[in-house]
Amino acid sequence: MPEAFINRIATAVPPNDVHNAFLAFGRQMLRGDNRKSALFGRMADRCGIAHRYSFLKGGGEDGAVDAEGFYKTGAFPGTAARMRKFEACAPDLAVEAAEKLLAGEDRSRITHVIVTSCTGFAAPGIDLQLIERCGLPPGAERTMVGFMGCYAAINALKLARHIVRSQPEARVLAVNLELCTLHLHETDDLEEILSFLLFADGCAAALVSADPIGVGMESFRAALVPDTRELIRWNIRDQGFDMVLSGGVPGAIRTALTAHRDAILGGANDIELWAVHPGGRTVLDAVEQAFALPADALAASRSVLNDYGNMSSGTVMFVLDRLMQGGRAGQRGCAMSFGPGLVAETMMFRMAA
């Protein structure tokens, strides 16, 4: 049976760095509660993030979070307005990443398109826009992986591997697109506001084929953590999508990975590359502790967190891209992402030529 390889990855983010504007928004929501404000300030200082990007431009006036006034105090948009923004802004970001990836590629050879997203939906969707705007074969098979959250990219890679192993001539375009900043809420709930410290917009595109170039995908495993379904929730409501990201997530991840360590690694003790979804600084700390990793093992994940924040499904691909740029043939690695369930989705890989 043929092997499947991630031949290359390309990434794209919107032009607007909104990290400081979103911190100001969080402080504004907590104004009047000194205890919560102080805790928010401490967490902001320790979050490990310097930049986050959005399709919105920061620097709003007269009670607005952003310059456009999309988020205006007392008049935040409903779900319909947020989805209209997704329809207007998401395709351009997806096309930007795909065009970077496909530069110099014989696009007539693309056989499959997979798109993951949990932050917006429309039909006809991003899959068809990629085919039309990037000049891909109109008969390419299309699959949408929707609403799986941060671990969707691992599931997309798993699907791409199945395709290539069953059709060795297949060339799969996998795109992970998220506009997380579509879903800010007006709230004084500290846990929800702390989640606003993390999320950002971004897109990753990958080419998967049987060509022995890039990263060889060896195996996948999912670890479901019992009795944790309330820790990460993502629900569609009247005012956009409601995110619950409990402070108990890092501890649950640490416990689960410790328990499933041997099954995930398959007994391997030669892992040199770790592509861990940076769901937050404390999530990375939990992975480091569970696998007893040296301090620099998650450097790529921490640098992506610093430079971009948490872009949901695309983030682990940003990390994997950095590892591929500096990796050596033969190095073994482990990629993992976490999301609703609570589930850890993992992939063992090996650097090829």
GUVOSE-67128 format. One line per field, with one value per residue (C-alpha): x, y, z. Coordinates in steps of 0.1 Angstrom, whole numbers, plus 5000, padded with zeros to 4 digits. Example, Ala and Ser with C-alpha at 12.3 -4.5 7.8 and 13.67 -1.06 7.14 Angstrom:
! GUVOSE-67128
x c(5123  5137);
y c(4955  4989);
z c(5078  5071);
! end
This chain:
! GUVOSE-67128
x c(5000  5015  5025  5011  5032  5025  5046  5045  5024  5016  5001  4983  4969  4949  4969  4956  4974  4947  4962  4964  4930  4915  4933  4917  4883  4888  4897  4867  4843  4857  4857  4843  4854  4889  4894  4886  4905  4936  4934  4928  4959  4981  4969  4974  5010  5016  4997  5028  5012  5026  5006  4972  4957  4921  4901  4890  4912  4918  4916  4879  4864  4831  4827  4838  4863  4874  4878  4849  4825  4816  4818  4802  4795  4758  4752  4773  4762  4740  4748  4735  4758  4788  4781  4779  4814  4826  4812  4829  4863  4870  4874  4901  4922  4917  4927  4958  4971  4962  4979  5011  5009  5001  5027  5044  5021  5003  4969  4952  4966  4947  4921  4906  4899  4893  4883  4880  4863  4843  4839  4816  4794  4779  4769  4782  4812  4850  4856  4839  4855  4889  4882  4869  4894  4925  4919  4915  4897  4860  4856  4878  4862  4853  4849  4840  4850  4829  4826  4853  4873  4910  4917  4901  4934  4946  4913  4917  4952  4938  4913  4939  4960  4931  4925  4962  4966  4935  4943  4981  4977  4956  4969  4949  4946  4937  4928  4922  4904  4892  4880  4879  4876  4841  4829  4836  4808  4799  4802  4816  4823  4860  4865  4850  4869  4901  4894  4895  4932  4939  4920  4928  4923  4944  4946  4969  4970  4988  4994  4992  5003  5023  5054  5080  5087  5081  5064  5054  5023  5027  4998  4969  4953  4924  4923  4889  4890  4860  4838  4852  4826  4818  4854  4854  4821  4813  4776  4758  4736  4718  4749  4774  4791  4795  4829  4834  4871  4874  4904  4904  4915  4953  4949  4926  4950  4980  4961  4949  4983  5000  4975  4977  5014  5025  4995  5001  5038  5036  5065  5088  5114  5132  5107  5127  5099  5068  5041  5017  4986  4993  4959  4975  5006  4992  4982  5017  5030  5006  5020  5055  5048  5029  5057  5085  5099  5130  5123  5130  5110  5079  5098  5080  5046  5055  5068  5036  5016  5037  5035  4998  4978  4954  4939  4919  4922  4950  4974  4990  4997  5016  5037  5043  5053  5081  5093  5094  5115  5142  5138  5162  5154  5146  5136  5105  5078  5044  5017  4986  4956  4929  4892  4856  4850  4876  4897  4933  4939  4975  4996  5030  5052  5087  5106  5113  5136);
y c(5000  5034  5059  5094  5125  5161  5176  5212  5237  5274  5298  5331  5356  5388  5421  5435  5428  5431  5417  5449  5460  5428  5431  5465  5450  5424  5451  5471  5442  5438  5474  5479  5444  5450  5413  5400  5429  5421  5384  5392  5415  5387  5362  5386  5392  5354  5343  5339  5358  5390  5391  5380  5388  5396  5406  5435  5465  5476  5511  5516  5548  5557  5524  5502  5474  5478  5507  5496  5494  5458  5453  5483  5483  5476  5466  5435  5418  5387  5355  5365  5396  5375  5349  5377  5388  5352  5350  5383  5377  5340  5331  5357  5343  5307  5316  5335  5304  5280  5303  5303  5265  5259  5283  5263  5233  5216  5223  5200  5171  5182  5154  5162  5193  5191  5222  5224  5253  5257  5295  5301  5283  5291  5272  5272  5271  5277  5244  5256  5290  5275  5254  5284  5311  5289  5272  5237  5209  5213  5176  5175  5156  5180  5173  5198  5189  5212  5222  5199  5227  5228  5192  5193  5196  5162  5147  5163  5148  5114  5117  5128  5098  5074  5089  5087  5051  5040  5061  5065  5090  5114  5149  5164  5200  5204  5238  5248  5282  5299  5335  5331  5368  5367  5355  5380  5386  5412  5395  5399  5361  5359  5325  5335  5368  5349  5328  5361  5363  5334  5333  5348  5344  5323  5298  5269  5249  5216  5193  5156  5130  5097  5117  5109  5145  5164  5145  5109  5102  5070  5065  5083  5078  5096  5097  5106  5118  5105  5129  5161  5171  5202  5215  5226  5236  5254  5262  5283  5308  5341  5363  5341  5310  5306  5292  5276  5269  5258  5264  5226  5218  5217  5193  5170  5170  5162  5133  5119  5121  5105  5076  5072  5079  5045  5040  5073  5069  5032  5025  5050  5067  5085  5114  5145  5167  5178  5196  5204  5226  5257  5259  5282  5284  5262  5236  5234  5232  5202  5183  5190  5176  5145  5134  5147  5168  5190  5227  5234  5205  5227  5257  5257  5255  5283  5305  5301  5309  5341  5351  5343  5331  5302  5300  5269  5242  5258  5263  5229  5232  5265  5245  5216  5240  5255  5220  5210  5240  5229  5192  5165  5133  5104  5124  5111  5133  5135  5160  5166  5188  5191  5199  5193  5159  5164  5146  5146  5138  5126  5118  5101  5112  5109  5135  5124  5139);
z c(5000  4990  5017  5019  5023  5032  5004  5015  5035  5029  5054  5053  5079  5075  5076  5109  5142  5168  5199  5218  5207  5219  5253  5256  5248  5276  5301  5290  5296  5332  5341  5376  5389  5403  5412  5377  5361  5380  5371  5335  5335  5350  5325  5296  5308  5309  5278  5256  5227  5211  5179  5166  5132  5121  5091  5114  5120  5155  5169  5172  5186  5204  5221  5192  5194  5158  5134  5113  5142  5136  5174  5190  5227  5233  5197  5189  5157  5155  5138  5104  5103  5114  5087  5061  5072  5068  5033  5024  5040  5043  5005  5000  5028  5016  4981  4993  5011  4983  4957  4977  4979  4943  4928  4900  4906  4877  4890  4865  4887  4919  4924  4958  4979  5017  5036  5074  5093  5125  5124  5094  5069  5036  5004  4978  5000  5002  4984  4952  4954  4956  4925  4905  4917  4917  4884  4898  4879  4882  4887  4917  4946  4975  5012  5039  5075  5096  5133  5146  5162  5167  5159  5125  5106  5119  5108  5073  5071  5081  5053  5028  5038  5032  4998  4987  5000  4980  4949  4946  4918  4940  4948  4977  4985  5023  5035  5072  5074  5105  5113  5150  5156  5142  5175  5203  5228  5253  5286  5321  5324  5331  5316  5283  5282  5289  5258  5238  5249  5225  5193  5159  5122  5098  5071  5062  5029  5024  4994  5002  4976  4973  4962  4989  4997  5030  5058  5057  5077  5096  5119  5137  5170  5189  5227  5241  5277  5297  5316  5300  5274  5293  5292  5256  5239  5207  5201  5175  5192  5183  5189  5169  5181  5219  5230  5264  5272  5308  5329  5335  5300  5306  5335  5316  5286  5309  5325  5292  5275  5304  5303  5265  5261  5250  5227  5210  5205  5197  5220  5201  5221  5193  5187  5178  5163  5182  5163  5191  5186  5208  5224  5250  5270  5298  5272  5259  5295  5300  5270  5280  5314  5302  5278  5301  5273  5274  5276  5239  5225  5219  5206  5173  5190  5214  5186  5165  5196  5202  5165  5157  5187  5184  5149  5157  5131  5111  5139  5141  5104  5110  5136  5112  5085  5107  5116  5080  5071  5096  5097  5085  5065  5088  5119  5136  5150  5167  5159  5181  5185  5211  5209  5219  5235  5251  5224  5215  5179  5172  5142  5140  5111  5097  5077  5041  5015);
! end
